[in-house]
Amino acid sequence: MERENTKKVWRKRIVRSLFEFFVVFLGVYLAFLFTDYQEAIQDKKIRIKYHSSLIFEFEVFAQHLEQEEIKLQKLLLLVEQIKQGQKPALTIAELYYLYDGSVVKAAFNDSNFGSLNQGLLQSIIEGTLLLEQLENKILRFNQLQQTLLIPLLTKESGDFYRQDAQLKPVFLWYPKLIQDIEKTNRQLHGIITEKAIPGMEQQKTALENSPYWSI
């Protein structure tokens, strides 16, 4: 009888110990699960905020490119006159490159890189290359204006041309760079407005609607 009571006591102790272990295990598991949930929610908010920042940066820069395109179209009319031998006076072109790309650069850190799909990354990489080209071309154009064009602005327009109505070799950079800058400006604007912004908006919407466990 005493042996049976001892067995019952041990069974109760074992059951209690197992139950206590289960409760502790469940508590730890739920704590980890809740922590993962909080981290996933926070990560989702950060990614959505990053997408919103990138969209805003692209939209602002697209507006800048549109303003520059207006100037470039007027300059292209002057380039066309040069081609036709009309000998127009070369004018100072106020072209600017106003973009530091801070949010785009942030696309390539570990957390943001993982939130961008392949198509969007390709658009950003392609756009980054065009950004560098545009910046270099505008910088070169402005440097040549300062050194070669501005010193001659007080002279007659004919000083820019040879007797056959063709530009002197020292000014051949003027129409060429204007055409190159306009082409790059237009291509970059197309990538931003037709690929990057729609892609970011679509991805942001998908991210907002996705459950935390699929992030």
VMD Tcl script that draws the C-alpha trace (Angstrom):
set ca {
  {0.00 0.00 0.00}
  {2.76 2.37 0.94}
  {4.55 1.54 -2.32}
  {1.41 2.38 -4.31}
  {1.11 5.73 -2.52}
  {4.75 6.47 -3.30}
  {4.19 5.70 -6.99}
  {1.16 8.02 -7.05}
  {3.14 10.82 -5.45}
  {5.94 10.44 -7.98}
  {3.45 10.35 -10.84}
  {1.90 13.58 -9.59}
  {5.33 15.18 -9.25}
  {6.32 14.07 -12.74}
  {3.04 15.34 -14.23}
  {3.42 18.63 -12.35}
  {7.02 19.00 -13.49}
  {6.06 18.28 -17.09}
  {3.20 20.74 -16.85}
  {5.45 23.43 -15.36}
  {8.04 22.75 -18.07}
  {5.33 23.04 -20.73}
  {4.10 26.33 -19.25}
  {7.63 27.73 -19.17}
  {8.33 26.50 -22.70}
  {5.06 27.97 -23.97}
  {5.79 31.29 -22.28}
  {9.27 31.49 -23.79}
  {7.94 30.49 -27.21}
  {5.17 33.09 -27.10}
  {7.67 35.73 -25.99}
  {9.91 34.95 -28.95}
  {6.90 34.91 -31.25}
  {5.72 38.28 -29.98}
  {9.23 39.73 -30.35}
  {9.44 38.45 -33.93}
  {6.02 39.95 -34.61}
  {7.07 43.34 -33.27}
  {10.30 43.25 -35.29}
  {8.39 42.27 -38.44}
  {5.91 45.10 -37.96}
  {8.74 47.58 -37.38}
  {10.63 46.28 -40.42}
  {7.49 46.63 -42.52}
  {7.01 50.23 -41.39}
  {10.65 51.05 -42.19}
  {10.40 49.53 -45.67}
  {7.16 51.36 -46.43}
  {8.70 54.61 -45.22}
  {11.76 54.01 -47.40}
  {9.59 53.33 -50.45}
  {7.65 56.54 -49.77}
  {10.90 58.52 -49.46}
  {12.26 57.09 -52.69}
  {9.02 57.84 -54.55}
  {9.08 61.43 -53.27}
  {12.74 61.87 -54.25}
  {12.07 60.53 -57.74}
  {9.02 62.75 -58.18}
  {10.93 65.89 -57.17}
  {13.82 65.03 -59.46}
  {11.44 64.25 -62.34}
  {10.02 67.76 -61.96}
  {13.54 69.17 -62.06}
  {14.27 67.23 -65.26}
  {11.05 68.57 -66.79}
  {12.12 72.14 -66.03}
  {15.53 71.49 -67.56}
  {13.88 69.93 -70.61}
  {12.06 73.19 -71.29}
  {15.41 75.00 -71.41}
  {16.95 72.27 -73.53}
  {14.16 72.37 -76.10}
  {14.83 76.09 -76.63}
  {18.53 75.34 -77.01}
  {17.74 72.61 -79.53}
  {16.04 75.23 -81.68}
  {19.29 77.18 -81.62}
  {21.20 74.01 -82.53}
  {18.87 73.49 -85.48}
  {19.57 77.04 -86.65}
  {23.29 76.29 -86.45}
  {22.80 73.20 -88.61}
  {20.91 75.30 -91.16}
  {23.76 77.81 -91.37}
  {21.79 80.72 -89.88}
  {24.68 81.73 -87.62}
  {22.71 82.44 -84.41}
  {24.55 83.91 -81.46}
  {25.57 81.32 -78.93}
  {23.85 82.06 -75.65}
  {24.71 81.15 -72.10}
  {22.67 78.13 -71.07}
  {21.77 77.93 -67.38}
  {21.75 74.17 -66.94}
  {21.78 72.65 -63.47}
  {22.23 69.25 -61.89}
  {20.31 69.33 -58.62}
  {20.35 65.83 -57.22}
  {22.46 64.23 -54.50}
  {20.81 60.81 -54.72}
  {20.81 60.23 -50.97}
  {17.76 57.97 -50.97}
  {18.88 56.12 -54.10}
  {22.26 55.45 -52.49}
  {20.42 54.09 -49.48}
  {18.81 51.51 -51.76}
  {22.02 49.55 -51.72}
  {22.37 49.01 -47.99}
  {21.44 45.59 -46.63}
  {17.94 46.30 -45.36}
  {16.68 48.34 -48.31}
  {18.36 46.15 -50.93}
  {16.33 43.18 -49.79}
  {13.05 45.07 -50.17}
  {13.54 45.91 -53.87}
  {12.61 43.47 -56.61}
  {14.92 42.69 -59.52}
  {13.10 44.86 -62.07}
  {13.16 47.88 -59.79}
  {16.82 47.38 -58.95}
  {17.61 47.21 -62.65}
  {15.81 50.52 -63.21}
  {17.70 52.13 -60.32}
  {21.05 50.86 -61.58}
  {20.28 52.02 -65.12}
  {19.14 55.38 -63.79}
  {22.25 55.71 -61.63}
  {24.48 55.34 -64.69}
  {22.49 58.00 -66.53}
  {22.67 60.25 -63.47}
  {26.46 60.10 -63.57}
  {26.49 60.79 -67.31}
  {24.13 63.75 -66.96}
  {26.11 65.24 -64.10}
  {29.41 64.92 -66.00}
  {27.99 66.38 -69.23}
  {26.44 69.38 -67.50}
  {29.64 69.98 -65.55}
  {31.68 69.84 -68.75}
  {29.28 72.13 -70.59}
  {29.35 74.74 -67.82}
  {33.15 74.61 -67.65}
  {33.46 75.23 -71.40}
  {30.97 78.06 -71.19}
  {33.05 79.75 -68.52}
  {36.36 79.37 -70.33}
  {35.41 79.74 -74.04}
  {31.97 81.29 -74.44}
  {31.56 84.00 -71.81}
  {34.77 85.86 -72.79}
  {33.36 86.34 -76.33}
  {29.81 87.39 -75.48}
  {30.60 91.07 -76.09}
  {31.61 90.35 -79.69}
  {29.46 89.84 -82.77}
  {27.84 86.45 -83.34}
  {29.95 86.03 -86.46}
  {32.98 85.54 -84.23}
  {31.64 82.07 -83.50}
  {31.53 81.07 -87.16}
  {33.79 80.52 -90.12}
  {33.17 82.15 -93.47}
  {31.19 79.12 -94.63}
  {28.69 79.70 -91.77}
  {29.93 76.65 -89.87}
  {30.90 76.85 -86.22}
  {34.57 77.31 -85.55}
  {36.15 74.08 -84.24}
  {36.64 75.61 -80.79}
  {32.83 75.85 -80.39}
  {31.77 72.48 -81.78}
  {31.22 71.27 -78.22}
  {28.26 73.62 -77.82}
  {25.66 71.90 -80.06}
  {27.04 68.44 -79.38}
  {26.81 68.69 -75.61}
  {23.38 70.30 -75.76}
  {22.09 67.36 -77.81}
  {23.80 64.82 -75.55}
  {22.47 66.46 -72.39}
  {18.93 66.65 -73.77}
  {19.00 62.98 -74.81}
  {20.29 61.86 -71.41}
  {17.82 64.14 -69.62}
  {14.93 62.66 -71.61}
  {16.06 59.05 -71.10}
  {16.49 59.57 -67.38}
  {13.07 61.18 -67.07}
  {11.54 58.22 -68.89}
  {13.17 55.68 -66.59}
  {12.04 57.58 -63.50}
  {8.45 58.26 -64.53}
  {7.72 55.10 -66.55}
  {9.64 52.48 -64.57}
  {10.99 53.55 -61.19}
  {8.03 55.48 -59.73}
  {5.31 53.05 -60.92}
  {7.45 50.13 -59.74}
  {7.99 51.68 -56.33}
  {4.30 52.52 -55.94}
  {3.28 48.99 -56.89}
  {5.79 47.46 -54.52}
  {4.79 49.82 -51.71}
  {1.11 48.88 -52.14}
  {1.98 45.17 -52.12}
  {4.06 45.67 -48.98}
  {1.27 47.56 -47.22}
  {-1.20 44.78 -48.00}
  {1.08 41.87 -47.13}
  {0.86 40.03 -43.78}
  {3.85 40.41 -41.50}
  {4.93 36.75 -41.82}
  {5.43 37.11 -45.59}
  {7.89 40.03 -45.26}
}
mol new
graphics top color blue
foreach p $ca { graphics top sphere $p radius 0.5 }
foreach p [lrange $ca 0 end-1] q [lrange $ca 1 end] { graphics top cylinder $p $q radius 0.2 }
display resetview
